[in-house]
Amino acid sequence: MTRIDYKKVPPHVDYALPELGRSLQQALVPLCAWGTENVEAVRGVMERRAT
């Protein structure tokens, strides 16, 4: 991760992922889409486990 501190008041800092971190997006985007599409089913499973 790169970090740029502009040494200002109030603080101003920028963060950026390196190429390796950005490449993880290729795996996370489909996982997030799956979660969005299946949120109700997952919620039902979690509710049944809680009882």
Secondary structure, DSSP 8 states (H G I E B T S, - for coil): -EEEE---SS--EEEE--HHHHHTHHHHHHHHHHHHHTHHHHHHHHHHHH-
